[in-house]
Amino acid sequence: MVVLLYDEQGERRDKFSTKPLDSKYGKQSYVVNDMAFSPDSTKIAIGQSDNIIFVYRIGEDWGDKKAICNKFVQTSAVTCLLWPAEHAIVYGLVDGKVRLANTQTNKSSTIYGTESCVVSLASNISAKGVLSGHADGTVVRYFFDDEGSGESQGKLLIHPCPPYALAWGANSIMVGGCDKKVVAYGREGHILQTFDYTRDRTEREFTVAATSPSGQSVVFGSYDRLRVFNWAPRRGVWDEAKPKEIVNLYTITSLAWKKDGSRLCAGTLCGGVELFDCCLRRTIYKNKFEMTYVGLSQVIVRNLSTGTRVVLKSYYGYEIEEVKIMGKDRYLVAHTSETLLLGDLLSNKLSEVPWPGSGGNEKFFFENETVCMIFNAGELSLVEYSNNEILGSVRTEFMNPHLISVRINERKQRGVEDNKKLAYLIDIKTIAVVDLAGGFNLGTLSHDSKIDWLELNETGRKLLFRDKKLRVRKKPQHPEGLLERERGRKAERGE
């Protein structure tokens, strides 16, 4: 048995041979039932019919030496497996057990046992939950971490036939089998939708299913045909796209998505491997960037000159509207119905923050490399790249980069872990300084002339500003200094 390795273009680049549990039975004594890449793609787990899982280290470059780094001997044949986390391989056995193999300790343990053969496994988008399908039609759910969802564990539903085609989408579970039906089940196992193909004489049993990385699309494989289902978030239902029919492809036995959702690979009973380019639409932006919409909530942005790519994805599964590239072609901006997505193409730092119903009238300023300044309806909001919460918001009518200064951990200070400061104008003669990390005002500073420029130093401890008379002033930024100066001014006025 030989494993062939191909690159993302479908070109064969490498290969290695597998081995039986016991060499005395020969190389024809077993079959490979399933295999999976590790999360970092440097290892491959091979599940075999002769009661063993071998883990091969394949390296990071083509041609690296292939070596067995783990082996897990079982009591029955391995039917299917997943590799959802760094050191954890989840696999199913003919005897009905679902087990966990730890590649770090080289030990395996049973997660749960049933009386029926495991025919399929599927994980959720975050890879923290697992579904197992069994020959008696039972589907069981298990969570390593339910992420606060409160969803139940254990026996979830009983499908009318063995659920060989099992997929866990973003909003529901989809199951197919030999009855020529695809059924969408809700979070607690109730039927949401049924797609019935029993009257279609050209359709045969569904043998395999795969969920896209975004969870918004599910593909089912049968005989000579791929059926694609897309989640419509606004209507809360699955829509079937036009099926992909390929004559003489024969039964599809395996499906796998590329991690960015741009490609789908299908393996067939006769040994064929088909690679499909997957996208809803593709556009060219400013003749510099290629936008590939691989799903409603995921867009791949590729720089045509450098070839670098960024995957812009809504964590909440919202549909991404038009993507714009601003700030000297460095920063990404995109809206959904409930959130705002921002990204730095240079550092590959992405953010998604709550942003409902703004109407698209915001003004964006990218003068600061660590934070995006957004002005909308008299309010200034700051979003730090790679942070999914708004850093801070203040009311101001003076939206000019020269009248706003933000310092985000620009210089290490002893005893200070998080140093995030903002200076801005409350009115044309009054400066306010805010501690963004602590979420409180450090103080205000009043001046006798109109201020037309201000700047905090790197540590945020000193403030420099200039007035209309072109006089430059330097003030301490410590709250004690600002408050003491304010008290002195009030005393002079007799307040």
Stockholm file with secondary structure:
# STOCKHOLM 1.0

chainA/1-495         MVVLLYDEQGERRDKFSTKPLDSKYGKQSYVVNDMAFSPDSTKIAIGQSDNIIFVYRIGEDWGDKKAICNKFVQTSAVTCLLWPAEHAIVYGLVDGKVRLANTQTNKSSTIYGTESCVVSLASNISAKGVLSGHADGTVVRYFFDDEGSGESQGKLLIHPCPPYALAWGANSIMVGGCDKKVVAYGREGHILQTFDYTRDRTEREFTVAATSPSGQSVVFGSYDRLRVFNWAPRRGVWDEAKPKEIVNLYTITSLAWKKDGSRLCAGTLCGGVELFDCCLRRTIYKNKFEMTYVGLSQVIVRNLSTGTRVVLKSYYGYEIEEVKIMGKDRYLVAHTSETLLLGDLLSNKLSEVPWPGSGGNEKFFFENETVCMIFNAGELSLVEYSNNEILGSVRTEFMNPHLISVRINERKQRGVEDNKKLAYLIDIKTIAVVDLAGGFNLGTLSHDSKIDWLELNETGRKLLFRDKKLRVRKKPQHPEGLLERERGRKAERGE
#=GR chainA/1-495 SS CEEEEECTTSCEEEEEECCCSSGGGCTTSCCEEEEEECTTSSEEEEEETTTEEEEEECCSSTTCCCEEEEEEECSSCEEEEECCSSSEEEEEETTSEEEEEETTTTEEEEEEECSSCEEEEEECTTSCEEEEEETTSEEEEEESCCTTCCCCCEEEEECSSCCCEEEECSSCEEEECTTSEEEEECTTSCEEEEEECTTCTTCCCCCEEEECTTSSEEEEECBSEEEEEEEETTTTEEEECCCEECTTCCBEEEEEECTTSSEEEEEETTSCEEEEECCSEEEEETTTEEEEEEETTEEEEEETTTCCEEEEECTTCCCCCCEEEETTTTEEEEECSSEEEEEETTTTEEEEEECCCCTTCCEEECCSSSEEEEEETTEEEEEETTCSSCCEEEECSCCCGGGCEEEESCSCBTTBSCCEEEEEEEETTEEEEEETTTTEEEEEEECSSCEEEEEECTTSSEEEEEETTCCEEEEECSHHHHHHHHHHHHHHTTC
#=GC SS_cons         CEEEEECTTSCEEEEEECCCSSGGGCTTSCCEEEEEECTTSSEEEEEETTTEEEEEECCSSTTCCCEEEEEEECSSCEEEEECCSSSEEEEEETTSEEEEEETTTTEEEEEEECSSCEEEEEECTTSCEEEEEETTSEEEEEESCCTTCCCCCEEEEECSSCCCEEEECSSCEEEECTTSEEEEECTTSCEEEEEECTTCTTCCCCCEEEECTTSSEEEEECBSEEEEEEEETTTTEEEECCCEECTTCCBEEEEEECTTSSEEEEEETTSCEEEEECCSEEEEETTTEEEEEEETTEEEEEETTTCCEEEEECTTCCCCCCEEEETTTTEEEEECSSEEEEEETTTTEEEEEECCCCTTCCEEECCSSSEEEEEETTEEEEEETTCSSCCEEEECSCCCGGGCEEEESCSCBTTBSCCEEEEEEEETTEEEEEETTTTEEEEEEECSSCEEEEEECTTSSEEEEEETTCCEEEEECSHHHHHHHHHHHHHHTTC
//
